[in-house]
Amino acid sequence: MGSLTLKNVYKSFGPVDVLKGIDLEISDGELVVFVGPSGCGKSTLLRIIAGLEDASGGSVVINGKEVSGTPPAKRGIAMVFQTYALYPHLNVRDNMGLGLKQAHTPKAEIAERVRNASTMLSLDDLLERRPAELSGGQRQRVAIGRAIVREPELFLFDEPLSNLDAALRVQTRLEIAGLHKKLGATMIYVTHDQVEAMTLADRIVVLNGGVIQQVGTPMELYRDPENIFVAGFIGSPRMNFIAGKDAGKPDVATLGIRPEHMTLDAGSGDLAGTVTHVEHLGADTNVYLDCGEAGLLIARMFGEVHHDPGARLHARFDPERTYQFDAEGNRTRS
């Protein structure tokens, strides 16, 4: 469907370097998610791929063709925005077909493409409605349908679910995953939500400060993070970090342990602490343990677990699931 190569892509706004040399290969049919905190450069990178921003340096290659000087309409891409960007005076059918109409596509072909996309997205009963008559989830499906009818080389999604409530986010996320399988299309998806990234992606690109921190499958990033940033960003609740000296490891700058890889014991363990708060989530329970100089740790327990605030407990770490980091925050392996 469409491959993408980024070579040493830079972007500066005045004295501020937003992207600092991005190199990336995306293969035909992949669903790749750009993830990172606000301001990390992920949306700027997507806009450069789309041609909505000019890179300050480097090159963008789509299907083997350098497109850095090519206008957006000629790049073979379709973009889905978080704001939907639908025309309020047009019905669903005309919103979906407008881009094809502007490209002077024959009417019969427009009708067929819109019909195919609306069936795929369960929009057949909504084709005569205007955006004001649709829910947020329905509007987003129309925006996705408008992208599908263009039959692009690349689908670009810029935080498309951020305006939806929690239930609709889950539903629409599943629809996008199903759509990727049906179309076999190449998709690049931007989000700050690591749960979206973990559940959607073939591969995740973790960005911070305009630099790629790590690229890998969701479970590669979870199991084998390269540095403290990736370790802390992937996983919920986030990984616990303890100064090596406080964890009894003076040769290690920082020790990391995920909340789900800890157990709590009234007898003995690796660190002693006092329960400060307990979150009952139904299937899981998060227990917060104040361990003095070692800081506040979170233990994630399966099922309903009851500990009274003020109780004295010991945290025990799974020795096969601890992570060591040096003073620069890079992973070390003993």
C-alpha positions as CSV (number, residue, x, y, z in Angstrom):
1,M,0.0,0.0,0.0
2,G,2.6,2.5,1.0
3,S,6.1,2.6,2.5
4,L,7.7,5.6,4.3
5,T,11.4,6.5,4.9
6,L,12.5,9.5,7.0
7,K,16.1,10.4,6.7
8,N,17.6,12.8,9.2
9,V,14.5,15.0,9.5
10,Y,15.0,18.2,11.4
11,K,12.5,20.9,12.3
12,S,13.2,24.2,14.0
13,F,10.9,27.1,14.9
14,G,13.3,30.0,15.3
15,P,15.9,29.0,17.9
16,V,13.9,26.0,19.1
17,D,14.7,22.6,17.6
18,V,11.5,20.6,17.7
19,L,12.8,17.6,15.7
20,K,16.5,16.7,16.0
21,G,17.3,14.3,13.2
22,I,14.6,11.6,12.8
23,D,15.5,8.4,10.9
24,L,12.7,5.9,10.5
25,E,11.5,3.1,8.1
26,I,7.9,2.1,7.9
27,S,6.9,-0.9,5.7
28,D,3.8,-1.5,3.5
29,G,0.8,-2.4,5.6
30,E,2.2,-1.5,9.0
31,L,0.2,0.4,11.7
32,V,2.9,2.5,13.4
33,V,2.0,4.7,16.4
34,F,4.0,7.8,17.3
35,V,3.7,8.3,21.1
36,G,5.1,10.7,23.6
37,P,4.3,13.6,25.9
38,S,2.9,16.9,24.7
39,G,5.6,18.9,22.9
40,C,7.7,15.9,22.0
41,G,7.4,16.6,18.3
42,K,5.1,13.7,17.2
43,S,2.4,15.9,15.6
44,T,5.0,18.1,13.9
45,L,6.5,15.0,12.4
46,L,3.2,13.8,11.2
47,R,2.5,17.2,9.6
48,I,5.9,17.1,7.8
49,I,5.0,13.6,6.4
50,A,1.7,15.1,5.2
51,G,3.3,18.1,3.7
52,L,1.5,20.6,6.0
53,E,4.8,21.6,7.5
54,D,8.2,22.0,5.8
55,A,11.1,20.2,7.3
56,S,14.2,22.3,8.1
57,G,16.4,19.5,6.9
58,G,16.3,15.9,5.8
59,S,14.1,14.0,3.4
60,V,10.7,12.3,3.3
61,V,10.3,9.3,0.9
62,I,6.9,7.7,0.2
63,N,6.9,4.6,-1.9
64,G,10.5,5.2,-2.9
65,K,9.8,8.8,-4.1
66,E,11.2,11.9,-2.5
67,V,8.2,14.1,-1.6
68,S,9.8,16.9,0.5
69,G,8.9,19.5,-2.2
70,T,5.6,17.9,-3.2
71,P,2.3,19.5,-2.1
72,P,0.0,17.6,0.3
73,A,-2.6,16.8,-2.4
74,K,0.0,15.0,-4.5
75,R,1.6,12.8,-1.8
76,G,-1.0,10.0,-1.8
77,I,-1.9,10.5,1.8
78,A,-5.1,11.1,3.7
79,M,-5.2,12.6,7.2
80,V,-7.8,12.3,10.0
81,F,-7.7,15.1,12.5
82,Q,-9.0,15.2,16.1
83,T,-11.4,18.0,15.2
84,Y,-13.1,15.9,12.4
85,A,-13.1,19.0,10.0
86,L,-16.5,18.2,8.5
87,Y,-18.5,20.7,6.5
88,P,-21.6,21.5,8.6
89,H,-23.8,22.3,5.5
90,L,-23.1,19.0,3.8
91,N,-24.6,15.7,4.6
92,V,-22.5,12.6,5.4
93,R,-22.5,11.4,1.8
94,D,-21.3,14.7,0.4
95,N,-18.7,15.2,3.2
96,M,-17.2,11.8,2.3
97,G,-17.2,12.4,-1.4
98,L,-16.2,16.1,-1.5
99,G,-12.4,15.5,-2.0
100,L,-13.1,13.2,-4.9
101,K,-15.6,15.7,-6.4
102,Q,-12.9,18.4,-6.2
103,A,-10.5,16.1,-7.9
104,H,-13.0,15.7,-10.8
105,T,-13.6,12.0,-10.1
106,P,-16.5,10.6,-12.2
107,K,-19.8,10.7,-10.3
108,A,-20.4,6.9,-10.6
109,E,-16.9,6.2,-9.1
110,I,-17.6,8.7,-6.2
111,A,-20.9,7.0,-5.4
112,E,-19.3,3.5,-5.5
113,R,-16.4,4.5,-3.2
114,V,-18.7,6.3,-0.7
115,R,-21.0,3.3,-0.7
116,N,-18.1,0.9,0.0
117,A,-16.7,3.1,2.8
118,S,-20.0,3.7,4.4
119,T,-20.8,0.0,4.5
120,M,-17.3,-0.7,6.0
121,L,-17.9,1.9,8.7
122,S,-21.7,1.1,9.4
123,L,-22.7,4.6,8.1
124,D,-25.3,3.5,5.6
125,D,-28.2,4.7,7.7
126,L,-26.6,8.1,8.3
127,L,-25.7,9.2,4.8
128,E,-28.4,11.9,4.6
129,R,-27.6,13.4,8.0
130,R,-25.6,16.5,8.6
131,P,-22.7,16.6,11.2
132,A,-24.9,18.4,13.8
133,E,-27.2,15.4,13.8
134,L,-24.3,12.9,14.6
135,S,-22.6,11.9,17.8
136,G,-18.9,12.4,18.3
137,G,-18.1,8.8,17.4
138,Q,-20.2,9.0,14.3
139,R,-18.5,12.2,13.1
140,Q,-15.1,10.6,13.6
141,R,-16.3,7.6,11.5
142,V,-17.3,10.0,8.7
143,A,-13.9,11.7,8.9
144,I,-12.3,8.2,8.6
145,G,-14.6,7.4,5.7
146,R,-13.6,10.6,3.9
147,A,-10.0,9.3,4.1
148,I,-10.9,5.8,2.9
149,V,-12.6,6.9,-0.3
150,R,-9.4,8.6,-1.4
151,E,-7.6,5.2,-1.5
152,P,-4.4,6.8,-0.2
153,E,-0.9,5.4,0.0
154,L,-0.7,6.4,3.7
155,F,-3.4,7.0,6.3
156,L,-2.3,9.6,8.9
157,F,-4.2,9.9,12.2
158,D,-3.5,12.9,14.5
159,E,-4.9,12.1,17.9
160,P,-8.3,11.2,16.4
161,L,-9.9,9.9,19.7
162,S,-9.0,12.7,22.0
163,N,-12.4,14.4,21.8
164,L,-14.4,11.2,22.5
165,D,-15.5,9.9,25.9
166,A,-13.9,6.8,27.4
167,A,-16.4,4.3,26.1
168,L,-16.4,5.8,22.6
169,R,-12.6,5.9,22.6
170,V,-12.5,2.1,23.2
171,Q,-15.1,1.4,20.5
172,T,-13.5,3.6,17.9
173,R,-10.1,2.2,18.7
174,L,-11.4,-1.2,17.9
175,E,-12.9,0.0,14.7
176,I,-9.6,1.5,13.6
177,A,-7.8,-1.7,14.4
178,G,-10.4,-3.7,12.4
179,L,-10.2,-1.2,9.5
180,H,-6.4,-1.7,9.3
181,K,-6.9,-5.5,9.0
182,K,-9.6,-5.1,6.3
183,L,-7.7,-2.6,4.2
184,G,-4.2,-3.9,4.8
185,A,-3.3,-0.2,4.6
186,T,-0.2,1.6,5.9
187,M,-1.3,3.8,8.9
188,I,0.6,6.2,11.1
189,Y,-1.2,7.2,14.2
190,V,-0.2,9.9,16.7
191,T,-1.3,9.8,20.3
192,H,-0.1,10.8,23.8
193,D,-2.1,7.8,25.3
194,Q,0.2,4.8,25.8
195,V,-2.8,2.5,26.1
196,E,-3.9,3.5,22.6
197,A,-0.4,2.9,21.4
198,M,-0.1,-0.5,23.1
199,T,-3.4,-1.8,21.8
200,L,-3.2,-0.5,18.2
201,A,0.3,-0.6,17.0
202,D,2.4,-3.1,15.1
203,R,5.3,-1.0,16.2
204,I,5.5,2.0,18.5
205,V,7.9,5.0,18.0
206,V,8.5,6.6,21.3
207,L,9.5,10.3,21.0
208,N,10.7,12.7,23.6
209,G,12.4,16.1,23.2
210,G,12.4,15.7,19.4
211,V,14.4,12.5,19.5
212,I,13.3,8.9,18.9
213,Q,13.9,7.1,22.2
214,Q,13.1,3.6,21.0
215,V,11.2,1.8,18.2
216,G,9.7,-1.7,18.7
217,T,6.6,-3.8,19.1
218,P,4.4,-3.0,22.1
219,M,5.7,-5.9,24.1
220,E,9.3,-5.3,23.2
221,L,9.0,-1.8,24.7
222,Y,7.2,-3.2,27.8
223,R,9.7,-6.0,28.4
224,D,12.9,-4.5,27.2
225,P,13.0,-0.7,27.5
226,E,16.2,1.0,26.5
227,N,16.1,3.8,29.0
228,I,14.3,5.3,31.9
229,F,12.0,7.4,29.8
230,V,10.6,4.5,27.8
231,A,10.4,2.4,30.9
232,G,8.4,5.0,32.7
233,F,6.2,5.9,29.7
234,I,5.1,2.4,28.7
235,G,3.0,0.6,31.3
236,S,0.2,1.6,33.7
237,P,0.7,2.4,36.5
238,R,4.1,3.6,35.6
239,M,7.3,1.8,36.6
240,N,8.7,2.4,40.1
241,F,12.2,3.9,40.2
242,I,14.4,3.6,43.2
243,A,17.9,5.0,43.8
244,G,20.3,2.1,43.7
245,K,21.7,2.9,47.1
246,D,18.3,2.8,48.6
247,A,17.6,-0.5,47.0
248,G,20.8,-2.1,48.3
249,K,22.5,-1.8,45.0
250,P,25.3,0.8,45.3
251,D,26.7,-0.1,41.9
252,V,23.4,0.8,40.1
253,A,22.2,4.4,39.7
254,T,18.5,3.6,39.5
255,L,16.6,0.4,39.9
256,G,13.2,0.0,38.1
257,I,10.4,-2.4,39.0
258,R,6.9,-2.5,37.5
259,P,4.0,-2.3,40.0
260,E,2.7,-5.7,38.7
261,H,6.1,-7.3,39.5
262,M,6.0,-6.6,43.2
263,T,4.3,-8.5,46.1
264,L,3.5,-7.1,49.5
265,D,4.3,-9.1,52.7
266,A,3.9,-8.3,56.4
267,G,7.0,-10.3,57.2
268,S,10.1,-9.5,55.1
269,G,11.0,-8.2,51.7
270,D,13.3,-5.8,49.7
271,L,11.9,-2.6,51.1
272,A,9.7,-1.7,54.1
273,G,7.1,1.0,54.0
274,T,3.8,2.3,55.2
275,V,0.5,2.1,53.3
276,T,-0.7,5.6,52.4
277,H,-3.5,4.9,50.0
278,V,-5.3,2.0,48.4
279,E,-7.1,2.2,45.0
280,H,-9.8,-0.5,44.4
281,L,-10.3,-0.9,40.7
282,G,-12.4,-4.0,40.7
283,A,-10.1,-6.5,38.9
284,D,-7.0,-4.9,40.3
285,T,-5.9,-3.1,43.4
286,N,-3.2,-0.4,43.6
287,V,-1.4,-0.1,46.9
288,Y,0.8,2.9,47.6
289,L,3.7,2.3,50.0
290,D,5.8,5.1,51.5
291,C,9.3,3.7,51.7
292,G,11.0,6.8,53.2
293,E,14.1,7.8,51.3
294,A,13.3,5.2,48.6
295,G,10.2,7.1,47.8
296,L,6.6,6.2,47.2
297,L,6.1,2.8,45.5
298,I,3.0,1.5,43.7
299,A,2.2,-2.2,43.9
300,R,-0.4,-3.6,41.6
301,M,-2.3,-6.6,43.0
302,F,-4.7,-8.9,41.1
303,G,-8.2,-8.9,42.5
304,E,-9.5,-7.3,45.7
305,V,-6.8,-6.7,48.2
306,H,-7.4,-4.9,51.5
307,H,-4.7,-3.0,53.4
308,D,-5.4,-0.3,56.0
309,P,-3.7,3.0,55.6
310,G,-0.8,3.1,58.1
311,A,-0.2,-0.6,57.9
312,R,3.5,-1.6,57.8
313,L,4.4,-3.9,54.9
314,H,7.4,-5.1,53.0
315,A,7.7,-4.9,49.2
316,R,9.3,-7.9,47.5
317,F,10.6,-7.6,44.0
318,D,10.6,-10.3,41.3
319,P,14.4,-10.6,40.7
320,E,13.8,-11.6,37.1
321,R,11.8,-8.5,36.4
322,T,13.9,-5.6,37.8
323,Y,15.6,-3.1,35.5
324,Q,18.9,-1.3,36.1
325,F,19.8,2.2,34.7
326,D,23.0,4.2,34.8
327,A,23.4,7.8,35.8
328,E,22.4,9.0,32.3
329,G,19.2,7.0,32.4
330,N,20.3,4.3,30.0
331,R,19.6,0.6,30.6
332,T,22.4,-1.5,31.9
333,R,22.4,-5.3,31.9
334,S,24.3,-7.2,34.5
